[in-house]
């Protein structure tokens, strides 16, 4: 049995967590998994402030949780509202639970993938675009605004333009949640330009693509996959819109300069894991789009045998991946 112990903050529905846990168990690495949607209605938590050498956490049966050698902050998910509970009370309970759970782990002096503070900062796309540009990564001509005049001016200046959310990739209307994908802005859309004032969005020049590229970084190890999005009319603007499970993928080797810049990006954002979206232009150059500090990767392991889950398990088990 390994002397490693991994504290995992995730959700019961995250299959990537399941996959990595199986690999940790095969290595004999102990782990404690916190499924965040269990709190506060299905499970209880207890935290007693302790010296830095201890977690302060108690499990439901009153036994102390072993101090972790690494923490994997994967993602959080909220439980549904109990039917009889007032909405305001429900939201209060969620906020208090989040504050208690995160507050109890924030001070742990150990290896993090990723620290919640780094995740929170990195999820702001204007911030990550600024960091990427400062490092020297190529980014699309961009305007982030809710000013109709600025959107119209960008449309004329860019020639062809896309729009995407600043932060949230979904919206709930009439109790239904729908995804918001990157979409091309057409001239006829300008007839309703005044409506953009209700919410800022990211407007960028539409970049002609050879491939979409997903780069997954684990520690200082990179896994790059080219996605032939242009082979499917539904996927040309946003490849996630495809309903083709066989959309062609292949591994790709990045130029050394780009590799170093991407590692510098994750280091600047204090991320030890990042899922980075790039475009490879028709002339072969690469353009940075965004980084997701909690992105998915299992489909890449399945299609390309990439080994990303193995790398995550190795990093959590402290196998020298940086």
Secondary structure, DSSP 4 states (H G I P E B T S, - for coil): --S-EEEEEE-TT-HHHHHHHHHHHHTT-EEEEEEGGGTTTT---EE----TTS--EE-TTSPBPPPPSEEEE----PPPPPTTS-HHHHHHHHHHHHHHHHHHHTT--SEEES-HHHHHHHT-HHHHHHHHHHHT--B--EEEE--HHHHHHHHHHHSSEEEE-SS-SEEEETTEEEE---EEEPGGGGGGGGGGGGS-EEEEEPPPEEEEEEEEEETTEEEEEEE-GGGSGGGSS-GGG---TT--EEE-PPPHHHHHHHHHHHHHTT-SEEEEEEEEETTS-EEEEEEETT---HHHHHHH---HHHHHHHHHTT-S--
